[in-house]
């Protein structure tokens, strides 16, 4: 399957995207969270069961209705997103980005499909099945860096498309972090990220960004944290290899937890969710990373 969506044909406002996320959730009762559990050194802990977890929404315990993961077998469909900054500011880094992206794709396993979003002044989206990977790799290699940086719009478009997919959703984002073109504002995008069940891993190439480097690092870290993901800032291909290994371990060791909220109000409000392990000595040093909550459904 192959699909290309040009930004000119998809003028989506940030408010509309947020509404789309909420409408999607209103159509299902199950609230889904992707969860990574690691030891104190960052190595994923495998083999956990549903009874090892507790879910608390706004202080109220919730019954787990769906559980999977920790092992590739029995895991939900995995939809992998790749987002590549092809703007003019990436001209010094694009070769490393492409090499790294292709290496990652050749290593990752058990994916249902890969959605490639590349952007400059415009946003372009294409989805590829496993049999289409040669075309995917060719597409990654083909476009030359040029134009402005519509990073926030690109993330908004990807989140809108991902809202229609069922299963685990991972997005690996390559960028220098600076946005110079988007209609969506940073605060609006954070709301969209919080509304989504996509986990974002940001890989920031900031070595050539000068005085704006710290601000861009903070932005990419904030985006990833809002989804339960992580941000990485490589300075060499060797650094990137270690980061890839970490992301791949986390993808293969993720848990999927679903519950039906005991709060039946359909008010569209934000709800804080805490997912933790039950108190056992063997879990003392375990760490959990997931998104911090979700937006409730609302009456139409």
Beta strands, then each sheet from edge to edge (+ up, - down):
strand 1: 5-6
strand 2: 31-38
strand 3: 53-57
strand 4: 60-62
strand 5: 64-69
strand 6: 78-85
strand 7: 113-119
strand 8: 123-129
strand 9: 168-175
strand 10: 198-204
strand 11: 230-232
strand 12: 255-259
strand 13: 270-277
strand 14: 287-289
strand 15: 293-295
sheet 1: 1+ 8- 7+ 6+ 9+ 10+ 11+
sheet 2: 5+ 12- 2+ 14-
sheet 3: 4+ 3- 13+ 15-
end
